[in-house]
Amino acid sequence: MEIPKTHWVHDYETLSNCFLAVFEDFREDDNTTLVFVVHTLRNDIEKFIDFLERNQKLKELHISFNGLNFDSQITQYILNNKALLISMTADEAARAIYAQSQEVIRRSRAKEWAMFPERKLSIGQVDIFKTNHWDNVNKSASLKWIQYAMDWPNLQEMPIHHTTEIKTQTEVDDIESYCRNDVSSTKRILHLCKKQINLRKTIGNKYDMSCYNYSNTKIGSELLLKLYCDKTGQSPWEVKQGRTRRESIVLKDIVFPYVAFKSKEFNSLLDTILDTTVYNTKGSFKHTQRFMSYEFEYGSGGVHQSVAGIYKSDLEFIIIDCDVASLYPSIAVQNGMYPAHLGPVFFQTYKNDIVGVRLAEKAKGKLGDIAIIEGFKEAANATYGNSNSEYSWLYDPQYTMQTTINGQLLITMLAEEFLLTLPDSQLLQTNTDGITMRIRRSDVEKYYQICKNWEAKTKLTLEYAEYSKMFIWDINNYISVYSDGKTKCKGRFEWEDLQNYKPTHLHKNKSFLIVSKAIFNYFVNDILPETYIVNNRNIYDYCGVSRIKGHDWKFEELSIGSQGLVKTELQDTIRYYISDKGKKIVKTHKEDGRQIQNQAGQWLQTVFNKYEKKAWEDYNVEDSFYLQEIYKEINNITLGPSGAQLSLNFD
C-alpha cells in the first residue's frame, strides 16, 4: 500500500558494521514508523534508497534534532552513492556509511564547513536544534537535556558504543529501541514548537526565504538584509562583506545631547562616562553609582538596581512598574542611528520599512499579518543584537555602545526624577528598560506627569503595570503579583513556563521544580511548604539533572554489597531525586580516580532515568531535603542577601 505524502521525524545510528534509520510520521495523531537496517542480519539499503528518492520526489521534509550537522550529511552521501552502495554487500555498505559518519563528525569537531551545505541537500530539512538556537553557547542543549526538560519518560543514552561490532539480533533490537525513543521525543519537541515552525513557514512563503532552520535572530537579520538590498540595489553577498571596525570608542561622542541630570551624584556619573574611552570594542564598561540609599550598577548589558524584600500595595501605597516599549529599536529610530558602513539609507529602511510597517500591522489587532508582526519584530531587534558580532554584516560596536550607554542614562534620568519629586517613594528595581516604584497613592497623578514629561524629552513610549505584591531577592530573581491576580516569576522562582514546557525555556535547568512551586505558593497563596508538597506528588517535580561535559569524568553510583563497596557506572546525563533509600552518586575522574559529590551533596539519590509508576510511598522521597531547600530560599527573601532582617512592607 502506498503511503500518502507526509513529512518525517527521523534519526540515524551509525556503528562500525551497522546502520539503522528510524522515521516516524510527523503528524501528532499518526504513529506510522519505518525502520531501515543495513547489516549482515538484514539489508534494507535498496528499500531505504527508494524511500529517500520518494521523499525527494514528493518534497517531503526530514525533521531532526541537529540533523543538519549529521543526519542530512549521511542522507546526501547515500543518495550521491546509491549505485555503489547497492552493489556492495550489507557489511560493506554499513562500513562505508560508518566511515562517512566519522568524517562528518571530524569536520564538525574541527569546525570545518559541512561537506553538503543546506542549499545543496536533495531533501528539505527542519532542524529543531537550529530553530530553537540550541547551538548557541548561551542556550546550549542536547537532546537528552531537552528530554529531561519536558519530563520525557525515558532518558536513555546509546546502549552500545559506535565502535562495537554488532553480531546479534538482540543488539540490533537494542539500537532500534534507543533510536525510536529519540525519534519520538524529537517529534514531541516539534509539536511543542508548532508556533515557531508555522511562523517560519509563513515568512518563507511570503518572502521567498528558506528559514525553517533559522533562529529568531537570523530570521530578523536576513529579513533586514533583504529589505536593505531591495532599497539599495546591492547584492546580499556584497552587503555581507561590510563591517565597521573600531580601535576605540570615545563615549562623549555618542551620548545624546539631551541627556541631563539634576543631582551631583548623577552628574558625576555623566562626567565619568563623558571622560571615558573604551578600547575593548566588545563594549566593556562598568561603573557603580550611589544615589540616596540606592546603588546603581552600570555595564555593557544595561543598568541594574534592586532592593531585596517583600512589598505590598495597600490603601496608602501602590507599586507601579513602567517599561520602555521596544527600548533598543526605539532608541535607534528616535535618534537616527545606523551602523556607519551601511549609511543613512539603512536608517530609513529600518524606520520606515521595518519598524513602521510592523507597528501598522500590529495596530490592526487580529487582522494584522503575523509574518510581519513577528518577523519584523525580530528584524527590529536584529540590528542591536548583531551590531556587536564580528561575524555579522551589521557589525559596528559603536552602534552597540551608543544604544546601551544612552539606554542606561535615559532610564537613570527617569529614576532620578522619581526620587527627587516623589516623597516617601521606594525605588524597588531599575532594569535595562524599566523601573518599579512603590509610591503614595496621592502621588500617582504626579508620577504619570513625570513619565509624560520624560516621554516628551526622549520620544520613547512607556508601558505600565500595577502590582499588588512583590517578593524580591535581586534584580534577576523575584515574584510579582499583578493587581488583576496574574503573576510573573523570574530566575530561580520561575516554574510555570518550565512546567508547561515552553520552548523558550527548555534549555533551562528545572531541577527540583517543587522548590520553586512551593515558594510561589507560600508567598502568593499563603500555603505552608509542608502542606503544599503533600498535595503535589508529581515525581518529576522532585527530580534534578546532572550531566558530564567532556570525556575525562564519569558518574558512578556507590553502594555497599556483600563484598564491600560496589561502583556502578552511569550514563552521562542522569535524572534523579533525593530518597531515604537511595545511593551516593559521585563524579569520578577516569584516570586518577578523584571523586566529586553530585550536586545533591551528602543526600542519598535515586536514579530515575526511566519512569516507573509507583505508589508515592514506594518512591521513598526524602521530603526533608526539599523542605530544607524551600525554607532556605524563603529565608533568602525574608532576610535579604546580607542575612539581616529587612523592614518588610507586608501585612
Backbone hydrogen bonds, N-H to C=O, Kabsch-Sander energy under -0.5 kcal/mol:
donor,donor_aa,acceptor,acceptor_aa,energy
8,W,61,L,-2.8
9,V,24,E,-2.9
10,H,63,I,-2.7
11,D,22,V,-1.6
13,E,20,L,-2.7
15,L,13,E,-0.6
15,L,18,C,-3.2
16,S,162,H,-2.3
17,N,164,T,-0.5
18,C,15,L,-1.1
19,F,38,V,-1.9
20,L,13,E,-2.3
21,A,36,F,-2.7
22,V,11,D,-2.2
23,F,34,L,-2.8
24,E,9,V,-3.0
25,D,32,T,-2.6
26,F,7,H,-2.2
30,D,27,R,-1.7
34,L,23,F,-3.0
36,F,21,A,-2.7
38,V,19,F,-3.0
39,H,37,V,-0.5
39,H,42,R,-2.1
42,R,39,H,-1.2
44,D,37,V,-2.8
44,D,42,R,-0.7
48,F,44,D,-3.0
49,I,45,I,-2.3
50,D,46,E,-2.5
51,F,47,K,-2.2
52,L,48,F,-2.5
53,E,49,I,-2.5
54,R,50,D,-1.9
55,N,51,F,-2.4
56,Q,52,L,-2.4
57,K,53,E,-2.5
58,L,54,R,-2.7
59,K,55,N,-0.6
59,K,56,Q,-0.6
60,E,55,N,-2.4
62,H,124,G,-2.6
63,I,8,W,-3.5
63,I,61,L,-0.5
64,S,126,V,-2.5
66,N,64,S,-0.6
70,F,66,N,-0.6
72,S,67,G,-2.9
73,Q,67,G,-0.5
73,Q,70,F,-0.7
74,I,70,F,-1.7
75,T,71,D,-2.6
76,Q,72,S,-2.4
77,Y,73,Q,-1.9
78,I,74,I,-2.4
79,L,75,T,-2.4
80,N,76,Q,-2.5
81,N,77,Y,-1.3
82,K,79,L,-0.9
85,L,81,N,-2.5
86,I,82,K,-2.4
87,S,83,A,-1.6
88,M,84,L,-0.7
88,M,85,L,-0.7
93,A,89,T,-2.6
94,A,90,A,-2.6
95,R,91,D,-2.1
96,A,92,E,-2.2
97,I,93,A,-2.4
98,Y,94,A,-2.2
99,A,95,R,-2.4
100,Q,96,A,-2.0
101,S,97,I,-2.2
102,Q,98,Y,-2.1
103,E,99,A,-1.5
104,V,100,Q,-2.2
105,I,101,S,-2.2
106,R,102,Q,-2.4
107,R,103,E,-2.5
108,S,104,V,-2.1
109,R,105,I,-2.6
110,A,106,R,-2.1
111,K,108,S,-1.3
112,E,107,R,-2.9
120,K,117,P,-2.1
121,L,118,E,-1.7
126,V,62,H,-2.5
128,I,64,S,-2.0
128,I,126,V,-0.8
130,K,127,D,-0.8
131,T,127,D,-2.5
132,N,128,I,-1.5
133,H,130,K,-1.6
134,W,129,F,-2.2
136,N,133,H,-1.5
139,K,136,N,-1.7
141,A,134,W,-1.3
146,I,142,S,-2.2
147,Q,143,L,-2.5
148,Y,144,K,-2.1
149,A,145,W,-2.4
150,M,146,I,-1.7
151,D,148,Y,-2.0
152,W,147,Q,-2.9
155,L,153,P,-0.5
155,L,609,N,-3.2
156,Q,154,N,-1.2
164,T,161,H,-2.0
166,I,164,T,-0.8
172,V,168,T,-1.6
173,D,169,Q,-2.9
174,D,170,T,-2.2
175,I,171,E,-2.1
176,E,172,V,-2.5
177,S,173,D,-2.5
178,Y,174,D,-2.0
179,C,175,I,-2.6
180,R,176,E,-2.8
181,N,177,S,-1.8
182,D,178,Y,-1.9
183,V,179,C,-2.4
184,S,180,R,-2.7
185,S,181,N,-2.0
186,T,182,D,-2.2
187,K,183,V,-2.4
188,R,184,S,-1.7
189,I,185,S,-2.1
190,L,186,T,-2.4
191,H,187,K,-1.8
192,L,188,R,-1.6
193,C,189,I,-1.4
194,K,191,H,-0.9
197,I,193,C,-2.4
198,N,194,K,-3.0
199,L,195,K,-2.1
200,R,196,Q,-1.9
201,K,197,I,-2.0
202,T,198,N,-2.5
203,I,199,L,-2.9
204,G,200,R,-2.4
205,N,201,K,-2.2
206,K,202,T,-2.3
207,Y,203,I,-2.7
208,D,204,G,-0.9
209,M,204,G,-1.2
211,C,209,M,-1.2
214,Y,211,C,-1.8
219,I,215,S,-2.4
220,G,216,N,-2.2
221,S,217,T,-2.4
222,E,218,K,-2.8
223,L,219,I,-2.4
224,L,220,G,-2.3
225,L,221,S,-2.3
226,K,222,E,-2.4
227,L,223,L,-2.3
228,Y,224,L,-2.4
229,C,225,L,-2.6
230,D,226,K,-2.2
231,K,227,L,-1.7
232,T,228,Y,-2.3
233,G,229,C,-2.7
239,V,235,S,-2.3
240,K,236,P,-2.4
241,Q,237,W,-0.5
241,Q,238,E,-1.1
242,G,239,V,-1.7
244,T,395,Y,-2.2
245,R,243,R,-0.6
249,I,278,V,-2.4
251,L,249,I,-0.7
251,L,276,T,-2.2
252,K,274,L,-0.5
253,D,250,V,-1.5
254,I,251,L,-1.5
255,V,251,L,-1.1
259,V,256,F,-1.6
267,N,263,S,-1.8
268,S,264,K,-2.0
269,L,265,E,-1.7
270,L,266,F,-2.5
271,D,267,N,-2.6
272,T,268,S,-2.3
273,I,269,L,-2.2
274,L,270,L,-2.8
275,D,271,D,-1.6
276,T,273,I,-1.6
278,V,249,I,-2.9
279,Y,277,T,-0.6
281,T,279,Y,-1.2
283,G,280,N,-1.9
284,S,280,N,-1.1
287,H,298,Y,-1.9
289,Q,296,F,-2.6
291,F,294,Y,-2.6
294,Y,291,F,-2.6
296,F,289,Q,-3.1
297,E,304,H,-2.8
298,Y,287,H,-3.4
298,Y,296,F,-0.5
299,G,302,G,-0.6
302,G,299,G,-0.8
304,H,297,E,-2.3
305,Q,430,T,-2.0
307,V,428,L,-2.0
308,A,306,S,-0.5
309,G,472,I,-2.4
311,Y,470,M,-2.9
313,S,468,S,-2.6
314,D,317,F,-2.7
318,I,439,I,-2.8
319,I,467,Y,-0.9
320,I,318,I,-0.6
320,I,437,M,-2.6
321,D,465,A,-3.3
322,C,435,I,-2.6
323,D,463,E,-2.7
324,V,433,D,-3.1
325,A,461,T,-3.0
327,L,324,V,-0.8
330,S,326,S,-2.7
331,I,327,L,-2.5
332,A,328,Y,-1.9
333,V,329,P,-2.5
334,Q,330,S,-2.8
335,N,331,I,-1.1
336,G,333,V,-0.7
337,M,332,A,-2.0
342,L,339,P,-1.8
343,G,339,P,-0.8
343,G,340,A,-0.7
346,F,343,G,-1.6
347,F,343,G,-0.8
348,Q,344,P,-2.1
349,T,345,V,-2.3
350,Y,346,F,-3.1
351,K,347,F,-3.1
352,N,348,Q,-2.6
353,D,348,Q,-0.6
353,D,349,T,-1.7
354,I,349,T,-0.8
354,I,350,Y,-0.7
355,V,350,Y,-2.6
356,G,351,K,-2.3
358,R,354,I,-2.3
359,L,355,V,-2.4
360,A,356,G,-1.9
361,E,357,V,-2.0
362,K,358,R,-2.9
363,A,359,L,-1.9
364,K,361,E,-1.3
365,G,362,K,-1.7
367,L,364,K,-1.5
368,G,365,G,-1.8
370,I,368,G,-0.6
373,I,369,D,-2.7
374,E,370,I,-2.6
375,G,370,I,-0.6
375,G,371,A,-1.2
376,F,372,I,-2.0
377,K,373,I,-0.6
378,E,374,E,-1.6
379,A,375,G,-1.8
380,A,376,F,-2.6
381,N,377,K,-1.8
382,A,378,E,-1.3
383,T,379,A,-0.7
385,G,381,N,-1.9
386,N,382,A,-2.5
387,S,383,T,-1.5
389,S,386,N,-1.9
390,E,388,N,-0.6
392,S,389,S,-2.0
395,Y,392,S,-1.5
396,D,387,S,-2.5
399,Y,396,D,-1.4
400,T,396,D,-1.3
401,M,397,P,-2.6
402,Q,398,Q,-2.9
403,T,399,Y,-2.0
404,T,400,T,-2.4
405,I,401,M,-2.7
406,N,402,Q,-1.5
407,G,403,T,-1.9
408,Q,404,T,-2.2
409,L,405,I,-2.1
410,L,406,N,-2.8
411,I,407,G,-2.0
412,T,408,Q,-2.2
413,M,409,L,-2.2
414,L,410,L,-1.6
415,A,411,I,-2.3
416,E,412,T,-2.9
417,E,413,M,-2.0
418,F,414,L,-2.2
419,L,415,A,-2.3
420,L,416,E,-2.4
421,T,417,E,-1.8
422,L,418,F,-2.6
425,S,422,L,-1.3
426,Q,438,R,-2.4
428,L,426,Q,-1.0
428,L,436,T,-1.7
429,Q,436,T,-1.6
430,T,305,Q,-2.8
431,N,434,G,-3.2
434,G,431,N,-0.8
435,I,322,C,-2.3
436,T,429,Q,-2.8
437,M,320,I,-2.9
438,R,426,Q,-2.6
439,I,318,I,-2.6
439,I,437,M,-0.6
441,R,316,E,-2.7
443,D,440,R,-1.9
444,V,441,R,-1.5
447,Y,443,D,-2.6
448,Y,444,V,-2.3
449,Q,445,E,-1.6
450,I,446,K,-2.2
451,C,447,Y,-2.0
452,K,448,Y,-2.3
453,N,449,Q,-2.5
454,W,450,I,-2.3
455,E,451,C,-2.6
456,A,452,K,-2.0
457,K,453,N,-1.8
458,T,454,W,-2.6
459,K,455,E,-2.5
463,E,323,D,-3.1
465,A,321,D,-2.2
467,Y,319,I,-2.1
468,S,481,V,-3.1
469,K,481,V,-1.4
470,M,311,Y,-2.3
471,F,479,I,-2.9
472,I,309,G,-3.1
472,I,470,M,-0.5
473,W,474,D,-0.5
473,W,477,N,-2.5
474,D,477,N,-1.7
477,N,474,D,-1.2
478,Y,490,K,-0.6
479,I,471,F,-2.4
480,S,488,K,-3.0
481,V,469,K,-2.7
482,Y,480,S,-0.6
482,Y,486,K,-3.3
483,S,466,E,-2.4
485,G,482,Y,-1.9
488,K,480,S,-2.5
490,K,478,Y,-2.7
493,F,490,K,-1.7
494,E,491,G,-1.8
499,Q,495,W,-3.0
500,N,496,E,-2.2
501,Y,498,L,-1.1
502,K,497,D,-2.6
505,H,502,K,-2.7
506,L,502,K,-0.6
506,L,503,P,-1.0
508,K,505,H,-1.6
510,K,508,K,-0.7
512,F,543,C,-2.9
513,L,510,K,-0.7
514,I,541,D,-2.5
515,V,512,F,-2.0
516,S,512,F,-0.6
517,K,513,L,-2.3
518,A,514,I,-2.2
519,I,515,V,-2.3
520,F,516,S,-2.4
521,N,517,K,-2.2
522,Y,518,A,-2.0
523,F,519,I,-2.3
524,V,520,F,-3.1
525,N,520,F,-0.5
525,N,521,N,-0.8
526,D,522,Y,-0.5
527,I,521,N,-2.3
528,L,526,D,-0.5
531,T,528,L,-0.6
532,Y,528,L,-2.7
533,I,529,P,-2.7
534,V,530,E,-1.0
535,N,531,T,-1.2
535,N,532,Y,-0.7
536,N,533,I,-0.9
539,I,537,R,-0.8
541,D,538,N,-1.4
542,Y,538,N,-0.5
542,Y,539,I,-1.3
543,C,540,Y,-1.5
544,G,576,Y,-3.1
546,S,574,I,-2.0
548,I,572,D,-2.3
554,K,588,T,-1.6
556,E,586,V,-2.7
557,E,568,T,-2.7
558,L,556,E,-0.5
558,L,584,K,-3.3
559,S,566,V,-1.9
561,G,559,S,-0.6
561,G,564,G,-3.6
564,G,561,G,-1.6
566,V,559,S,-3.7
568,T,557,E,-2.2
568,T,566,V,-0.5
569,E,567,K,-0.5
570,L,555,F,-2.5
574,I,546,S,-2.8
576,Y,544,G,-2.0
577,Y,606,T,-1.8
579,S,604,L,-1.7
580,D,620,N,-2.0
581,K,620,N,-0.5
582,G,579,S,-1.0
583,K,605,Q,-3.0
584,K,558,L,-1.3
586,V,556,E,-2.6
587,K,596,I,-3.5
588,T,554,K,-3.1
588,T,586,V,-0.5
589,H,594,R,-2.9
590,K,552,D,-3.0
593,G,589,H,-1.4
596,I,587,K,-2.5
598,N,585,I,-2.0
601,G,598,N,-2.9
603,W,600,A,-1.4
605,Q,583,K,-3.1
606,T,577,Y,-2.9
607,V,605,Q,-0.5
608,F,575,R,-4.0
611,Y,153,P,-3.1
611,Y,609,N,-0.5
614,K,612,E,-0.5
618,D,615,A,-1.8
619,Y,615,A,-0.5
619,Y,616,W,-1.8
620,N,616,W,-0.6
620,N,617,E,-0.6
622,E,578,I,-2.5
623,D,621,V,-1.2
625,F,622,E,-1.1
626,Y,622,E,-0.9
627,L,623,D,-2.5
628,Q,624,S,-2.0
629,E,625,F,-2.1
630,I,626,Y,-2.4
631,Y,627,L,-2.6
632,K,628,Q,-1.8
633,E,629,E,-1.6
634,I,630,I,-2.2
635,N,631,Y,-2.4
636,N,632,K,-1.5
637,I,633,E,-1.5
638,T,634,I,-2.5
639,L,635,N,-2.7
640,G,636,N,-1.1
643,G,640,G,-1.3
646,L,638,T,-1.1
648,L,646,L,-1.0
649,N,310,I,-2.2
650,F,648,L,-1.0
